[in-house]
Amino acid sequence: MHVGMLCIFQNYEGALDDAEHFAAEARLAELAEPLGFESVWAVEHHFTDYAACPDNAQFLSWLAGRTTTIKLATGAFILPWNQPVRVAEKIALLDHLSGGRAILGLGRGLARREYAGMGIEMSESRERFDESAAMVLDALDTGTIRGDGPYYPQAPTEIRPRPLAGFRDRVYAIGMSPDSVEQAARIGARLAVFSSTPWAMWADDALATYRKVWSEHHEEPPPPPLTVDIVYCGADESDAAEIGGRHLPEYYLSVVDHYELLGEHFKELEGYEMYGEAVDLLRAIGKEDQVAGYLDAQAWGTPERILERLASRRDIIGDFELGAIFRFGSMPVDVAAASATRFAEQVLPELASW
């Protein structure tokens, strides 16, 4: 079972200066290989303390020089914010620098403030993602990028250094909305999802759709999804309840704020209809029940409780991969490192046996 560590670069409420914040995230990332994680993932986010890693390929290139075996994954390139030629160049270069350890993760983006900062119309995101993804994957197969679409016209241009290999067997796409789920299946990407809803509901809806669309476009069976969790691995029940119960809600509420999940703008925004439909439901549920539902979807608690949660998930959705976020909210890096170490020592061996 593939288990990776996801670095989200959250500086909760701007409590740390940027130098201290980045040093903490780098320290945690460097722990991943010796602790036995299979991959490290780095997000792409811009402009705010919610998360700030404007160039995940650059961060992963730095990490490549400090590691030897761990896989290095973009989690994800947000395609509408990047020129396809630059995405292809960056992931090809990372693959060279790491000796073939790169994983390509792709996403569409959800935050209105980040789209505004990039000067990109958010209503164009679906078309931009689809056009760019096809160009990037083809370029990594052939070594030449080309495009005749409206957003990224590109005369045939060679990628240098030439890709070591294609990425069709190591590409992921974030699928949090129905059309993103379907597009992940069409392009042959593994489905990546941030844990947030009851697993039985997700299996019957998003996962079933992914598998159906995959079977319509590919002969081989669909690969297991990647589920990404906010993880606190506590020393005992009291520690888990105190530390996890404090910082997981902080993160959830920062998500609601950053993405404006209660905003009316989603109702009129093309390509984000699902979020518009969820606004009234979230308001009706109320903050306390929202937090409780979110926490119930995550793998956190004592090592035994985490394994119980993940075993239950496997019973519902079948085999899956796991991405674990250990540093979030106002959690100090020492606490996050202790949690990751405890997880590696007491949870990871069992997951490896799966």
C-alpha positions as CSV (number, residue, x, y, z in Angstrom):
1,M,0.0,0.0,0.0
2,H,1.5,3.3,-1.1
3,V,1.6,5.8,1.8
4,G,3.0,9.3,1.2
5,M,3.5,12.5,3.2
6,L,1.8,15.6,1.9
7,C,3.3,19.0,2.7
8,I,0.6,21.8,2.6
9,F,2.8,24.8,3.7
10,Q,0.1,26.2,6.0
11,N,1.2,29.1,8.2
12,Y,-2.0,29.3,10.3
13,E,-3.0,32.9,11.0
14,G,0.5,34.0,10.0
15,A,1.9,33.0,13.4
16,L,5.4,32.4,12.0
17,D,7.6,34.5,9.7
18,D,8.0,33.0,6.3
19,A,11.6,31.9,6.9
20,E,10.7,30.0,10.1
21,H,7.6,28.6,8.5
22,F,9.4,27.2,5.4
23,A,12.2,25.8,7.6
24,A,9.6,23.8,9.6
25,E,8.0,22.4,6.5
26,A,11.3,21.5,5.0
27,R,12.3,19.7,8.2
28,L,9.2,17.6,8.2
29,A,9.6,16.7,4.5
30,E,13.2,15.5,5.2
31,L,11.8,13.1,7.8
32,A,9.7,11.3,5.2
33,E,12.4,9.1,3.7
34,P,14.1,7.9,6.9
35,L,10.6,7.2,8.4
36,G,9.7,4.9,5.5
37,F,7.1,6.9,3.6
38,E,7.0,6.1,-0.1
39,S,6.5,9.6,-1.4
40,V,6.5,13.3,-0.5
41,W,3.9,15.5,-2.1
42,A,4.0,19.3,-2.3
43,V,1.0,21.5,-3.0
44,E,0.8,24.6,-5.2
45,H,-0.7,27.6,-3.5
46,H,-0.2,31.3,-3.7
47,F,-0.5,34.6,-1.9
48,T,-1.8,33.7,1.6
49,D,-1.0,32.1,4.9
50,Y,-3.5,29.4,4.2
51,A,-0.8,27.7,2.1
52,A,2.1,29.2,0.2
53,C,4.3,27.0,-2.0
54,P,4.3,28.9,-5.4
55,D,6.6,26.4,-7.1
56,N,6.3,22.9,-5.8
57,A,8.7,21.5,-8.5
58,Q,11.4,23.8,-7.1
59,F,10.8,22.6,-3.6
60,L,10.8,19.0,-4.7
61,S,14.1,19.6,-6.6
62,W,15.7,20.8,-3.4
63,L,14.4,17.7,-1.7
64,A,15.7,15.5,-4.5
65,G,19.2,16.5,-3.6
66,R,18.7,15.6,0.0
67,T,17.2,12.2,-0.6
68,T,17.9,9.0,-2.5
69,T,14.9,6.8,-2.8
70,I,11.7,8.5,-1.9
71,K,9.3,9.5,-4.8
72,L,8.6,13.2,-5.3
73,A,5.1,14.2,-6.3
74,T,3.5,17.5,-7.3
75,G,0.3,17.7,-5.3
76,A,-0.6,19.3,-7.6
77,F,0.4,21.5,-10.5
78,I,-2.7,23.7,-10.9
79,L,-2.8,23.7,-14.6
80,P,-4.9,26.8,-15.3
81,W,-2.2,28.9,-13.5
82,N,0.7,27.5,-15.5
83,Q,1.8,27.4,-19.1
84,P,1.7,23.7,-20.3
85,V,5.2,24.0,-21.7
86,R,6.6,25.0,-18.3
87,V,4.8,22.2,-16.5
88,A,6.3,19.6,-18.9
89,E,9.7,21.2,-18.6
90,K,9.6,21.3,-14.8
91,I,8.4,17.7,-14.3
92,A,10.9,16.4,-16.8
93,L,13.8,18.2,-15.1
94,L,12.6,17.0,-11.7
95,D,12.7,13.4,-13.0
96,H,16.3,13.9,-14.2
97,L,17.4,15.5,-10.9
98,S,15.8,12.7,-8.9
99,G,16.8,9.7,-11.0
100,G,13.3,9.0,-12.2
101,R,11.5,9.5,-8.9
102,A,9.0,12.1,-10.0
103,I,5.2,11.7,-9.8
104,L,3.0,14.1,-11.7
105,G,-0.1,15.4,-9.9
106,L,-2.5,17.7,-11.6
107,G,-5.3,19.9,-10.3
108,R,-7.8,22.6,-11.4
109,G,-7.9,25.0,-8.4
110,L,-10.8,26.3,-6.3
111,A,-9.8,29.5,-4.6
112,R,-11.2,32.7,-6.2
113,R,-8.4,34.8,-4.6
114,E,-5.7,32.7,-6.3
115,Y,-7.4,32.9,-9.7
116,A,-7.6,36.7,-9.3
117,G,-4.0,37.0,-8.3
118,M,-3.0,35.0,-11.5
119,G,-5.3,37.2,-13.7
120,I,-7.2,34.1,-14.9
121,E,-10.9,33.8,-15.2
122,M,-12.1,31.1,-12.9
123,S,-14.9,30.2,-15.3
124,E,-12.3,29.1,-17.8
125,S,-10.7,26.6,-15.4
126,R,-12.3,23.4,-16.8
127,E,-11.4,24.1,-20.4
128,R,-7.9,25.3,-19.5
129,F,-7.3,22.1,-17.4
130,D,-8.5,19.8,-20.1
131,E,-6.5,21.5,-22.9
132,S,-3.3,21.7,-20.8
133,A,-3.5,18.1,-19.4
134,A,-3.6,16.6,-22.9
135,M,-0.7,18.7,-24.1
136,V,1.5,18.0,-21.0
137,L,0.9,14.2,-21.1
138,D,1.5,14.0,-24.8
139,A,4.7,16.1,-24.5
140,L,6.0,13.7,-21.8
141,D,5.3,10.7,-24.0
142,T,6.9,12.2,-27.2
143,G,9.4,14.8,-26.0
144,T,7.6,17.5,-28.1
145,I,4.8,19.8,-26.9
146,R,2.2,21.1,-29.3
147,G,-1.2,22.6,-29.1
148,D,-3.9,24.2,-31.3
149,G,-6.4,25.1,-28.6
150,P,-7.7,28.5,-27.8
151,Y,-5.9,29.0,-24.5
152,Y,-2.4,27.5,-25.1
153,P,-1.6,27.6,-28.8
154,Q,1.8,26.0,-29.1
155,A,4.0,25.3,-32.2
156,P,5.7,22.0,-31.9
157,T,8.6,22.5,-29.5
158,E,11.1,20.1,-28.1
159,I,11.2,19.6,-24.3
160,R,14.8,19.7,-23.0
161,P,16.1,17.9,-21.2
162,R,14.1,15.3,-22.9
163,P,11.8,13.3,-20.6
164,L,13.4,10.2,-19.2
165,A,10.1,8.4,-19.7
166,G,6.4,9.1,-20.0
167,F,4.2,9.7,-17.0
168,R,1.1,7.7,-17.9
169,D,1.7,5.2,-15.1
170,R,2.5,7.9,-12.5
171,V,0.0,10.6,-13.1
172,Y,-2.7,11.7,-10.6
173,A,-5.5,14.2,-10.8
174,I,-7.4,15.8,-8.0
175,G,-11.1,15.0,-8.4
176,M,-13.3,16.8,-5.9
177,S,-16.1,17.7,-8.3
178,P,-18.0,15.4,-10.6
179,D,-16.5,16.8,-13.8
180,S,-13.0,16.6,-12.4
181,V,-13.6,12.9,-11.4
182,E,-14.7,12.1,-14.9
183,Q,-11.8,13.9,-16.5
184,A,-9.3,12.1,-14.3
185,A,-10.7,8.9,-15.6
186,R,-10.6,10.0,-19.2
187,I,-7.0,11.0,-19.2
188,G,-5.9,7.9,-17.4
189,A,-4.9,9.5,-14.1
190,R,-5.2,8.0,-10.7
191,L,-8.0,9.7,-8.8
192,A,-6.8,11.8,-5.8
193,V,-9.3,13.1,-3.3
194,F,-9.1,15.0,0.0
195,S,-11.0,13.1,2.6
196,S,-14.1,15.1,3.5
197,T,-17.4,13.1,3.1
198,P,-18.7,9.7,4.4
199,W,-16.9,7.0,2.5
200,A,-20.0,5.0,1.6
201,M,-21.5,8.0,0.0
202,W,-18.2,8.8,-1.9
203,A,-17.9,5.2,-3.1
204,D,-21.4,5.1,-4.5
205,D,-21.0,8.5,-6.2
206,A,-17.5,9.7,-7.2
207,L,-15.7,6.4,-7.1
208,A,-18.4,4.6,-9.0
209,T,-18.4,7.3,-11.6
210,Y,-14.6,7.2,-11.9
211,R,-14.6,3.5,-12.5
212,K,-17.4,3.6,-15.0
213,V,-15.8,6.4,-17.1
214,W,-12.4,4.7,-16.8
215,S,-13.8,1.4,-18.2
216,E,-15.2,3.4,-21.2
217,H,-11.8,4.8,-22.1
218,H,-9.2,2.2,-21.0
219,E,-8.8,-1.6,-21.3
220,E,-6.9,-2.1,-18.0
221,P,-8.8,-2.0,-14.7
222,P,-8.9,1.3,-12.9
223,P,-6.2,1.9,-10.3
224,P,-6.9,2.4,-6.6
225,P,-7.6,6.0,-5.6
226,L,-5.4,8.2,-3.4
227,T,-7.2,9.5,-0.3
228,V,-5.6,12.4,1.5
229,D,-6.1,12.8,5.2
230,I,-5.4,15.3,7.9
231,V,-3.6,13.0,10.4
232,Y,-2.7,13.4,14.0
233,C,-1.3,10.2,15.5
234,G,-1.6,10.6,19.3
235,A,0.4,8.9,22.0
236,D,-2.8,7.9,23.8
237,E,-6.5,8.7,23.7
238,S,-6.1,11.8,25.8
239,D,-3.3,13.2,23.7
240,A,-5.2,12.4,20.5
241,A,-8.3,14.1,21.7
242,E,-6.5,17.2,23.0
243,I,-4.1,17.8,20.1
244,G,-6.0,16.4,17.2
245,G,-9.3,17.8,18.5
246,R,-7.7,21.2,18.6
247,H,-5.8,21.4,15.3
248,L,-8.1,19.4,12.9
249,P,-11.0,21.9,13.3
250,E,-8.6,24.8,12.8
251,Y,-7.6,23.3,9.5
252,Y,-11.2,22.6,8.4
253,L,-12.3,26.2,9.2
254,S,-9.3,27.6,7.3
255,V,-10.4,25.5,4.3
256,V,-13.9,27.0,4.5
257,D,-12.5,30.5,4.7
258,H,-9.8,30.2,2.0
259,Y,-12.1,28.6,-0.6
260,E,-15.1,30.7,0.5
261,L,-17.2,27.5,0.6
262,L,-20.2,29.5,1.9
263,G,-19.9,32.0,-0.9
264,E,-22.8,32.8,-3.3
265,H,-20.3,33.1,-6.2
266,F,-20.2,29.4,-6.8
267,K,-23.9,29.3,-7.7
268,E,-23.1,31.4,-10.8
269,L,-19.7,30.1,-11.6
270,E,-19.4,27.7,-14.6
271,G,-17.7,24.5,-13.8
272,Y,-18.2,24.8,-10.0
273,E,-21.9,24.0,-9.8
274,M,-21.4,21.3,-7.2
275,Y,-20.0,23.8,-4.8
276,G,-22.9,26.2,-5.4
277,E,-25.3,23.4,-4.6
278,A,-23.5,22.7,-1.4
279,V,-23.6,26.2,0.0
280,D,-27.1,26.1,1.4
281,L,-26.6,22.6,2.7
282,L,-23.4,23.7,4.6
283,R,-25.2,26.7,6.1
284,A,-28.1,24.5,7.2
285,I,-25.8,22.0,8.8
286,G,-24.0,24.6,10.9
287,K,-20.4,25.0,11.8
288,E,-20.3,22.5,14.7
289,D,-21.8,19.6,12.7
290,Q,-19.6,20.5,9.7
291,V,-16.5,20.1,11.8
292,A,-17.8,16.8,13.3
293,G,-18.5,15.3,9.9
294,Y,-15.1,16.4,8.6
295,L,-13.2,14.9,11.5
296,D,-15.1,11.7,11.1
297,A,-13.8,11.3,7.5
298,Q,-10.1,11.6,8.6
299,A,-7.7,9.0,9.9
300,W,-6.6,10.4,13.2
301,G,-6.4,9.4,16.9
302,T,-4.3,6.7,18.5
303,P,-2.4,4.3,16.2
304,E,-5.0,1.7,16.9
305,R,-7.9,4.0,16.1
306,I,-6.2,5.2,12.8
307,L,-5.8,1.6,11.7
308,E,-9.5,0.9,12.6
309,R,-10.6,3.9,10.5
310,L,-8.4,2.9,7.5
311,A,-9.5,-0.7,7.7
312,S,-13.1,0.4,7.7
313,R,-12.4,2.6,4.6
314,R,-10.9,-0.3,2.8
315,D,-13.9,-2.4,3.5
316,I,-16.1,0.2,1.9
317,I,-14.0,1.4,-1.1
318,G,-11.5,-1.4,-1.7
319,D,-7.8,-0.9,-2.0
320,F,-6.5,2.7,-1.9
321,E,-3.4,4.7,-1.4
322,L,-3.0,7.2,1.4
323,G,-1.5,10.7,1.6
324,A,-1.0,11.9,5.2
325,I,-0.8,15.6,6.1
326,F,0.9,15.9,9.5
327,R,1.5,19.6,9.9
328,F,-1.7,21.8,9.8
329,G,-3.5,24.5,11.7
330,S,-1.4,26.0,14.5
331,M,0.4,22.7,15.3
332,P,4.0,23.2,16.2
333,V,6.5,21.4,14.0
334,D,7.9,19.4,16.9
335,V,4.4,18.0,17.6
336,A,3.9,17.3,13.9
337,A,7.2,15.5,13.7
338,A,6.4,13.4,16.8
339,S,3.0,12.5,15.2
340,A,4.6,11.5,11.9
341,T,7.3,9.4,13.7
342,R,4.6,7.6,15.8
343,F,2.6,6.9,12.7
344,A,5.6,5.5,10.9
345,E,6.5,3.3,13.8
346,Q,3.1,2.0,14.8
347,V,0.8,2.4,11.7
348,L,3.0,2.2,8.6
349,P,4.1,-1.4,9.2
350,E,0.5,-2.7,9.2
351,L,-0.4,-0.6,6.2
352,A,2.6,-2.0,4.3
353,S,1.3,-5.5,4.9
354,W,-1.9,-4.5,3.2
